[in-house]
Amino acid sequence: MPEIDSTKFYTYEYVKPYKEKVYYRSVKDIRLTGNKIYCLIKYDNGDNLENTRYTYVEIDRQSGKRKESAYPQHLDCNVFSRGLCTRQDDVYPFEVLKKNGKAWLRIYNKTN
């Protein structure tokens, strides 16, 4: 643990030593149903956007078991948005992608 320095409180300098070990994940979207919790998690490895990755997490509310699936890395197109959508009383991960001036919505099927 770094030494406590009160002059750095409320600054980004104070957070830097903890970022890689503690603050590298954040919940970007969450949906709840009667029996499950769905989350979109962003793993941020600093200033390098190429190392940023996203996962879709499904948590069973009764058992606490979770399944985590990674969003694919896209090298041939731009990702504008990622999130969770509700369709027919179920939750699915999605992406908005763009390539060669054309944009499209991709909704992923969940794996069992």
FITI-905314 format. One record per residue: residue in one letter; z, y, x of N, C-alpha, C, O in turn. Coordinates in steps of 0.02 Angstrom, whole numbers. Last residue first. Layout:
N
 residuo   n_zz   n_yy   n_xx  ca_zz  ca_yy  ca_xx   c_zz   c_yy   c_xx   o_zz   o_yy   o_xx
       A      Z      Y      X      Z      Y      X      Z      Y      X      Z      Y      X
...
***
This chain:
112
 residuo   n_zz   n_yy   n_xx  ca_zz  ca_yy  ca_xx   c_zz   c_yy   c_xx   o_zz   o_yy   o_xx
       N  -1186  -1078  -1294  -1126  -1114  -1318  -1098  -1160  -1265  -1048  -1194  -1277
       T  -1244   -914  -1268  -1245   -984  -1250  -1180  -1016  -1272  -1127   -986  -1269
       K  -1326   -796  -1375  -1265   -819  -1341  -1273   -893  -1325  -1304   -931  -1362
       N  -1472   -704  -1342  -1439   -757  -1378  -1377   -777  -1339  -1377   -777  -1278
       Y  -1489   -526  -1325  -1482   -593  -1294  -1449   -641  -1343  -1403   -623  -1380
       I  -1611   -412  -1359  -1548   -439  -1383  -1544   -510  -1359  -1589   -550  -1371
       R  -1692   -276  -1297  -1685   -348  -1286  -1615   -368  -1309  -1565   -345  -1281
       L  -1806   -154  -1339  -1738   -177  -1348  -1737   -252  -1339  -1776   -288  -1370
       W  -1914    -53  -1236  -1900   -105  -1284  -1826   -123  -1284  -1790   -110  -1236
       A  -2042     62  -1186  -1971     44  -1192  -1964    -10  -1245  -2002    -13  -1293
       K  -2166    104  -1069  -2149     70  -1132  -2076     50  -1130  -2051     24  -1081
       G  -2195    156   -943  -2197    201  -1001  -2181    169  -1068  -2182    203  -1119
       N  -2171     46   -857  -2239     73   -867  -2245    115   -930  -2295    111   -966
       K  -2024      2   -941  -2070    -14   -886  -2139     13   -904  -2163      2   -960
       K  -1857     -8   -994  -1919     30   -992  -1958     11   -930  -1932      5   -875
       L  -1731    -70  -1110  -1767    -72  -1047  -1831    -30  -1052  -1856    -18  -1107
       V  -1575    -93  -1171  -1635    -54  -1184  -1669    -46  -1116  -1640    -19  -1069
       E  -1488   -243  -1213  -1510   -195  -1163  -1569   -156  -1191  -1609   -184  -1229
       F  -1345   -330  -1286  -1413   -304  -1286  -1424   -258  -1227  -1377   -236  -1194
       P  -1246   -468  -1350  -1260   -417  -1299  -1333   -394  -1303  -1377   -432  -1321
       Y  -1181   -487  -1516  -1229   -506  -1464  -1236   -450  -1413  -1231   -392  -1430
       V  -1077   -553  -1642  -1088   -500  -1593  -1132   -527  -1536  -1121   -583  -1512
       D  -1093   -580  -1821  -1081   -604  -1753  -1100   -549  -1704  -1136   -502  -1723
       D  -1137   -545  -1949  -1065   -557  -1937  -1050   -590  -1870  -1000   -624  -1863
       Q  -1274   -513  -1924  -1254   -570  -1966  -1182   -592  -1951  -1170   -652  -1940
       R  -1240   -428  -1780  -1294   -454  -1822  -1268   -515  -1859  -1244   -562  -1828
       T  -1189   -296  -1681  -1167   -345  -1731  -1227   -363  -1775  -1260   -320  -1804
       C  -1202   -273  -1504  -1223   -258  -1572  -1199   -314  -1618  -1190   -371  -1597
       L  -1158   -192  -1354  -1146   -249  -1399  -1168   -228  -1469  -1154   -172  -1491
       G  -1255   -137  -1210  -1202   -133  -1260  -1195   -197  -1300  -1224   -249  -1282
       R  -1344    -27  -1104  -1319    -94  -1119  -1264    -87  -1170  -1230    -35  -1172
       S  -1488     70  -1061  -1425     61  -1095  -1408    -13  -1101  -1453    -55  -1103
       F  -1596     73   -974  -1571    136  -1002  -1502    128  -1031  -1461    174  -1028
       V  -1659      3   -833  -1612    -11   -887  -1584     56   -910  -1552     92   -872
       N  -1827    -18   -779  -1767     24   -782  -1725      4   -842  -1751    -10   -896
       C  -1899   -160   -691  -1897   -110   -745  -1831    -72   -742  -1784    -93   -707
       D  -1890   -253   -590  -1957   -231   -609  -1958   -179   -665  -2012   -157   -684
       L  -1763   -295   -573  -1793   -260   -516  -1860   -230   -535  -1885   -185   -500
       H  -1620   -323   -656  -1690   -307   -668  -1717   -266   -609  -1696   -209   -597
       Q  -1506   -453   -673  -1525   -396   -632  -1600   -384   -642  -1639   -432   -639
       P  -1431   -501   -832  -1478   -510   -776  -1490   -446   -737  -1484   -391   -765
       Y  -1256   -507   -859  -1320   -479   -878  -1367   -489   -819  -1346   -487   -762
       A  -1157   -655   -855  -1183   -596   -821  -1248   -573   -854  -1290   -613   -873
       S  -1025   -705   -959  -1095   -713   -940  -1120   -649   -910  -1107   -595   -936
       E   -877   -790   -992   -907   -730   -963   -977   -746   -939   -988   -794   -902
       K   -759   -837  -1110   -823   -854  -1078   -853   -789  -1054   -854   -739  -1090
       R   -587   -882  -1126   -641   -833  -1123   -702   -863  -1090   -697   -908  -1048
       K   -444   -920  -1227   -497   -941  -1182   -554   -890  -1184   -567   -860  -1236
       G   -350   -891  -1322   -351   -848  -1263   -405   -867  -1213   -412   -835  -1161
       S   -339   -955  -1444   -325   -994  -1383   -320   -951  -1320   -290   -971  -1271
       Q   -361   -846  -1535   -306   -894  -1544   -289   -930  -1479   -230   -936  -1462
       R   -469   -769  -1493   -405   -736  -1505   -347   -786  -1512   -290   -769  -1496
       D   -578   -796  -1363   -552   -826  -1424   -482   -799  -1435   -439   -806  -1392
       I   -690   -681  -1298   -622   -706  -1294   -601   -734  -1363   -606   -699  -1413
       E   -828   -652  -1201   -809   -673  -1268   -741   -707  -1263   -733   -756  -1226
       V   -913   -532  -1108   -855   -576  -1112   -839   -589  -1185   -836   -543  -1226
       Y  -1043   -496  -1002  -1026   -501  -1073   -969   -552  -1077   -976   -608  -1053
       T  -1058   -384   -862  -1048   -450   -892  -1030   -443   -965  -1004   -391   -987
       Y  -1151   -298   -736  -1120   -299   -802  -1112   -371   -825  -1154   -414   -810
       R  -1142   -214   -576  -1164   -268   -621  -1124   -266   -685  -1070   -237   -688
       T  -1191   -123   -436  -1159   -121   -502  -1187   -177   -545  -1248   -186   -550
       N  -1265   -120   -323  -1212   -169   -326  -1175   -169   -392  -1131   -211   -403
       E  -1350    -14   -341  -1380    -80   -338  -1327   -135   -342  -1342   -191   -363
       L  -1273    101   -331  -1291     77   -397  -1321      7   -397  -1317    -28   -447
       N  -1145    137   -230  -1208    101   -226  -1225     71   -294  -1195     21   -314
       D  -1019    190   -237  -1075    235   -250  -1143    200   -250  -1193    230   -269
       G   -923     52   -301   -930    116   -265   -992    155   -285  -1013    152   -342
       N   -953    -61   -384   -935    -67   -314   -948     -2   -276   -982     -3   -224
       D   -905   -102   -541   -933    -46   -503   -907    -51   -431   -847    -46   -418
       Y   -939   -192   -676   -910   -201   -610   -944   -150   -564  -1004   -155   -551
       K   -908   -174   -845   -947   -148   -789   -907   -159   -725   -850   -138   -719
       I   -915   -276   -988   -877   -256   -929   -925   -231   -875   -975   -263   -860
       L   -903   -284  -1155   -953   -271  -1103   -914   -241  -1045   -884   -187  -1050
       C   -823   -405  -1259   -820   -348  -1214   -882   -345  -1170   -910   -396  -1151
       Y   -751   -465  -1408   -811   -462  -1366   -808   -399  -1324   -793   -345  -1349
       I   -640   -577  -1480   -646   -511  -1450   -706   -513  -1403   -712   -560  -1363
       K   -623   -674  -1634   -644   -663  -1565   -643   -589  -1546   -645   -544  -1589
       N   -588   -687  -1769   -566   -738  -1722   -585   -726  -1649   -565   -765  -1606
       G   -632   -572  -1836   -570   -604  -1857   -544   -654  -1806   -483   -663  -1800
       T   -691   -465  -1704   -701   -502  -1766   -635   -535  -1782   -586   -528  -1745
       L   -729   -319  -1612   -679   -367  -1635   -703   -400  -1699   -733   -368  -1742
       R   -800   -255  -1462   -807   -270  -1533   -757   -324  -1551   -742   -368  -1511
       I   -831   -133  -1338   -788   -186  -1364   -800   -193  -1439   -807   -144  -1474
       D   -892    -69  -1184   -901    -79  -1256   -857   -136  -1277   -846   -183  -1239
       K   -843    -55  -1056   -890     -5  -1080   -903    -10  -1155   -922     39  -1187
       V   -707    -71   -955   -734    -95  -1018   -778    -40  -1046   -755     16  -1058
       S   -720    -91   -778   -705    -49   -836   -739    -79   -898   -793   -108   -893
       R   -667   -121   -610   -692   -145   -675   -675    -96   -730   -623    -64   -728
       Y   -607    -68   -501   -678    -81   -494   -709   -107   -559   -769   -115   -564
       Y   -472    -37   -467   -509      3   -516   -584     -9   -513   -622     39   -523
       V   -423   -129   -367   -394   -124   -433   -442    -93   -484   -451   -121   -538
       K   -495   -133   -247   -451   -188   -264   -428   -188   -337   -414   -240   -365
       E   -572    -18   -234   -604    -83   -223   -561   -141   -246   -588   -194   -263
       K   -473     85   -264   -534     75   -303   -564      6   -295   -581    -26   -345
       Y   -365    116   -186   -356     66   -238   -421     45   -272   -423     -7   -306
       P   -401    219   -100   -378    156    -71   -371     99   -122   -372     41   -103
       K   -444    322   -200   -491    286   -156   -463    221   -126   -498    171   -128
       V   -347    396   -266   -371    334   -297   -412    292   -249   -414    231   -256
       Y   -327    511   -193   -270    467   -203   -292    398   -229   -259    348   -216
       E   -449    576   -201   -426    551   -136   -369    501   -144   -365    453   -105
       Y   -457    626   -328   -493    565   -314   -472    535   -247   -478    474   -238
       T   -295    682   -387   -358    692   -352   -392    625   -341   -359    573   -345
       Y   -166    670   -434   -217    696   -479   -282    714   -443   -319    757   -466
       F    -89    692   -274    -83    671   -344   -138    705   -385   -154    764   -373
       K    -88    738   -147   -151    709   -170   -147    684   -243   -196    658   -269
       T     38    778   -120    -13    831   -120    -81    805   -145   -125    844   -162
       S    115    664   -113    115    701   -176     63    757   -178     46    782   -232
       D     81    517    -53     70    586    -32     63    628    -95     10    628   -127
       I    140    362     -1    135    409    -57    131    480    -30    172    501     10
       E     39    256     99     97    300     93     86    348     34     30    370     22
       P    -40    111     27    -41    174     65     24    213     53     59    203      3
       M      0    -59     41      0      0      0      0     62     44     37     66     93
***
